[in-house]
Amino acid sequence: MLKIYSQSLGCPKTRVDTERLLGSLGPVLTVDAPEKADLVFLNTCAFIAPAVQESVQTILEMIEDLSAMPKGKKPFLAVAGCLPGRYGVADLKGELPEVDLWLHTDDIDTWADQLIRALDLPQAADGRLLSTGPSYAWLKIGEGCRHNCSFCAIPSIRGRYVSEQADKLVTEAAALVADGVKELILVAQDVTAYGTDFGKDPRFLLEKLLALDGLARLRLLYLYPAGLTRELLRFLSEAGKPFVPYFDMPLQHAHSDILRRMGRPFSGNPQEAVDRIRDFFPDAALRTTMMVGFPGETDEHFRTLMRFVEKNRFHHMGVFAFQPEDGTEAASMPDQLDDDLKQARKDELMELQSGISEEILTGYAGERLEVLVDESSEEWPGLHTGRTWFQAPDVDGLTYISGPGVENGALVEADIVETREYDLVALV
């Protein structure tokens, strides 16, 4: 049986690509150290400069570790994903000849075939090797991006947006649920773009997924404001469970001047997008990301952003300081801001948000909520981490939970006995 050690860097979409690849290689055994493996598979991220640095550093460290092994014992080293997608296989081969196989994002459908040929394995199989435990799974529904934001390199790395086949996704989702997965989380660069490349919209897929027997939660991430139409929101409001009224809408800024310079697909008044959601879901949990320090951002632009965040009280918010990315329009824009100023604005906005998050979570004290249990603690027997309906994995806070019936993959009702800045404590 093929023994594989894998690492996925960056976003959940990368993780899904890795899980699908490993599942397509037939019977495999995942191992916890590269020296135990026949194949080392690294799936990289190159969205922004720090991600590029992390990917390169991970590869270099792996090369160093493998170089210390006897020649006949070295595993095959394959590197895939956004790093070769951004910089090209030919150049990377010259820079890092120790890598046995580079896999470009343009060739994602042939990754398994390339590895099968290189390792002389049996023909590829259908399947997915889940790495998130029994409680949830990501479901990637599209590749690439249809937008051209001035700060983003994704379209040049991943190409134009292409929806995955609905029937294939439903089959994959049904298999995951049959294996005990309680929550499916839909991801793409823009989930609201699903179906637009073949004359449909997300409802075409959602109505099929919502009907899956045994699915407890269906969560949507990466919802562009322009794609959250009243028609889609009305459909979701009428769907009921298992849809989770949690909206992850990356607004990036609140001032129309900056949004236009960013080339955002919704560059008018972002308040309209927030209000539209709350027209249909008054008690929805809203998550967003904001970028500070974009070229030309004045103090008044930033104050507008601060007032917007204070008014709208997002459950969760990520804040990024602008970084000029090679090959993007924004990298060569005039009026670039000083790094110290960008960091100061990031810190100020995050301080505001931390207070908002703490106040919102305080409101759940004493309530009884459903918690989906994700993991057990290695340090504290009986303690687990899980999530309520308004907490998504990896990006939001956690619920620490213990009591009878609490085990990985369980969906339990629990009393919220303590609230913190970003996390909750619950007892069954």
N, C-alpha and C positions, 0 to 999 in steps of 0.2 A: 504494500500500500504506500502511495506517495505521501511523504511527510512534508508539511508546508509550515513555514514561519512567515507571517505577513504583518505588515504595518500599513495603515491608511492614515494619511495626513490630510488636514483640512476639513472640508464640509461633509455632511452626511451623504451627499451624492457620490463622493469618492468611496465612502464605505460601501454603499450599495454596489458600485462597480466591482469592488473587491469581492463582496459576498457572492455576486452572480458569477464572477470568474471562477472562484474556488469551487462553487457548486457544479460548474460545468466540466470540471476535470475528473469526474468520476469519483470513486471511493478514495477519500483522502483522510489523513490524520493531521490535525493542526497541532503544532508543538510550541512550547513556550520559550524556546531559545534557538537562535540560528544554527548553532553547532549540532543540533539534533535533526536538522532538516535536510531534505533532498533539494527543496526549492525555497529560496528566499524571495518573497514578492513584496516590493515597496511601491505603493501607489501614492504619488506625490501631489502637492498643491503648489501653485505658482500665481495665485490671484494677486498678491501684493508682495512687495520686497521682503518683508519678514518671513512670509511663507516660502519664498524662493530660498532664502537663507536656511530656513529649517530643513527644507527638502535636501538641499545640497549637503548640509551638515550630516543629516541622517545617512545619506548615501556614503559619504566619506568615512563615517564611523563604522558603517557596515563593511565597507571594503577593508578597513584596517582590521576589524575583528576576523573576517574571513581569511585574510592573508596570513594569520598566525596558525591556521589549520593545515594539517598535512595535505599535500596536493590531491591525493586520491579521495580525501574526505570532504573537500570543499563542496558546499551546495551550489546549485545553479542560481545565479543572481539575475533577477528580472526587475526592471524599473519601469513603471507605467505612469500615465496620468498627465497632469497639467504641465509638469516641468518639460518633458519632451514635446508636449503640445505647444508650449510657448516658444521654446528655443530650438526645436528641431532635432531629429535623431542624429543627423550627420555630424553636427557640431558637438553634440554631447558624446558621441562615440569617440571623437578625437580627444576630448577633454578627459573622459573617464573610460578608458578601454577595459578596465577591470569588470565593468558591467557586461554580463553575457548577452542580455537581450533588452533592447529599449522598445517600449510599446507606446505608440503615438495615439492621442485621443481621436484622431481621424479614423483610426483602425480598430476602434473599440469592439466592433462586432467580430473581429478576427483574433482578438487577444488569445482566446482559448486555443484556437487552431494553431497559432504561432508557437505557443508553449507545448502543445501536444507534439508538433513536429520536432521542436528542439529537444524535448525530453524523451521522444519515442514512446509516447503513451498511447493507450487505446483511444478510439474516437470519442469526441466530446459528448457529454450528457446534458440533459436539461436539469436544472436544479439551482438551489441557492444555499450557501452555507452561512447560516445566521450567526452574527457575532455580538448581538445586543442582549442576549439572554431571552427568557421566555415571555417577557411582558409586552414588548413592543418591537416594531420593525419599521424601518424607513421604506417607502415605496417611491422610487424615482420614476416620474411619469413623462419626463421630456429631457432632451439634450440640447445644449446651446442656448442662445438668447436672441430675442427679436428686437431688443432695444440697443441703442448706441449711446449710453451715458458717457460723458466726456472723460470721466475718471477711471473707467473700468476696462480691463483687458480681456474679460471673459469672451466676448464675441470673436476676438482674434485667436483665442485658445481653443474654444469649444465649438465655434461656428454658429451658424444661424439656427434658430429654434426648430426642433423637430419633435413632434409628439410621438410617444411610444404607442404601439398598437393596443387598443382598449381590451380586446379579447385576451391578449397575452398578459396584460396587467391584471385583469380579473382572475385569470388562472393562477398567476403568481400569488395574488392576495389571498385567494381561497386556500391555497396550499399552506400559506403562513398561518391563517386562522385555524385551519384544521390541525396544525401542529401546536396549537395552544396560544398563539399570539393574541393578546387582547386589544392592542391599540396599533392601528396603522397610521403612519404619518406621511402624508404626501409631500414630496419635495421636487422642485425643478428650479431653474433660475427664475422662472415666473410661472407659478402654478396656474394663474388665471389665463395664461396663454394656451393651455391645453386645448387642442382641437381646432385652434384658429388656422392651422396650416392645412386643414382639410374641410373647412367650412362648418365646423361645429364650435362648441364652447365647453367649458369644464363640466357642465351638467350632463353631457353625453357619457362621461366616465363616472361621475359621482353617483348617478342613479343606480348604476350597476354595483358599485362598491357598497353603497348604503344598504343594499339588499342582502349582503353576505350574512348568512346565519352564523351566530356566535361572535360577531365583531362587537366589542363593547365601546370602542372609541375610534372615531375617524377625525384626524386633525390635519389641517392644511397649513403649510408654512410657505413663506415667500410669495405673498399676494400683492401684486402691484396695484396701487390705488386706482389707476385707470381701468383695470380689469375687474374691479369689484363693482359691477354694475348693479342697478336696482333689481334687474331681472335675476341675476345670480344670487343676490342677497335674499330676495323673496323666496327663491327655490330653497335655499338653505334654511330659512326661518320656518318653512313648512315641512322640512325633512324630519326634524326632530332627531332623536337618538338613532344611530350612534354618533351623529355629527356633534362635534364639540364647539361651542361658541367662543372660540379662541382665534383671534385674527392677528396674524403676523404680517404687518404691512410696512415694508422698509421705506419710510418717507424721505430720509436723508437730510432734509432741512425743512424749515417752515416759511422762509422768505422767498417770494416769487423771483426776485433778482437772482438769487443763488441757484434756485431750482432750474431756471432757464439756462444759466451758465453750465450747470451740471448736465443739461440735456435730458432731464428726467421726462418720462412719458406723461407725467401729470405735473405740470409746472405752474398751474394757476394757484388756487387757494386750497392748500392741503386740509384746511378745516372742513371743507365740503366732504372730503373722503371720510374723515372721522365721523362727521354728523350722519352721513349716509349709513354707515354701519350701525350707529346707535339708534337710528330710526327703526331698524328692524330688530336689533339686539341691544336693548337699553342696558343690560347687565353683562355685556360681553367683556371678556378679558382681551385687552389690546396690547400687542407687543410691537415695537418698532426699532429701527436703527437710525441713528443720526450721525452726520459727519460734520465736524467743526474744522475751521481753518482752511476752507476751500479758497482758492485764489480770488481775491477781491472781497472776501468777507469782512465787512466793517464791524465796528462795535455795535452799531444799530441793527445790522443783520443778526448778529449773535443775540442781542437782547430780544429781538422778535422771536428767535428760537426758544430762548429761556421762557418767555411769557407763554408761548404755545405749549411747551411741555408742562408748565405749571398749571395751565388751564385744563388740559386734557387728561392728565393723571393716568398715564399708561401703567398697566400692571408691571410691564417689563420693558427695559430699553437698553440697547447696546450703543455705545458711543465710540466713534473712531476719529482719530485725527487724520486729516487728509495727508496722503503721501503721493508725490508725483511718480506715476508708473511709466516706465519706458514704453513708448509707442502709443500713449494716450494723448488726446487733445489737451487735457487739463495740465499735463506735465510741462507744456510750453506756454501756458497762459501767463500774461503779465500779472503783477500784484501778488506774487507768491508771499505767504506769511512766514514769519519766523517760527522755528520749531518750538521755542519756549512759549510763545503766545498760543500756538495750537494746543500744546499740552495744558496750559493754564485754563483754556476754555473747555477742554475735555474734562478736566478735574472739576471745574465749577458745575458743568452740566450733570456730571455723574453724582456730585454731592446733592444737587437738587433732586435727582431721580431716586437716590437711596432713601431720602426722607419720604418721598411719595410712596415708594414700595413698602417701607416700614409701616406707614399709616394704613395703606390698603390691607396689608396682611393682618394688622391688629384687628381689623374689622371681622376677621374670620375666627377670632378667639371664642371658644365655647361652642362653635358650630360642629355639627356632625357631617363629615364629607366622605365621599368615596375616595380611596387612595389605591392607586395601582402600584404594587410592590415590585421594584426593579432589582435590587441587590441586597445581599446580606452583608453586614459589617464584618470585616476580618478581625477587628480589634475588640468589638463588643458583642459577645454572644447574645442572640435574641433581638439585636437592633438591626433594622433594615432601613433602606432609603427607598422612597417611592415618590409619586406625584399625584396631585389633585388634578382636576380638569383644567385648571388655569396654569399648569406648569408643564412645559415641554422639556424633553430630555436635552441635556448638554448646554442649553442656552439660558435656562431659567433656574430658579432656586429649587430646593429639594424639600420633601417632607420626611422627617425622621420618624419612624413608626415602629412600635413593638406591641406585642400582645398575642392572645390566642388566634391561631389561624393565619398569622402573618408569615408568609413564605414567598419566595421569588415567583412572580407570575400571578399571584393572587390579587383579586380586586375586593377590597374589604371596606366596610364602613368604620370610621374612627372619629374620636372626639379630638378637636384641635385644642391642646392644653397649653401651648406656648407659641408665641410668634416672635420672629427675629427680623433683621433687616431684609433678608431675602428668603429665609427658610421658615418652615413650620415644624412643630413637634406634635405628634399625634399618638393616642393610645386607643387600642381596640377595647 
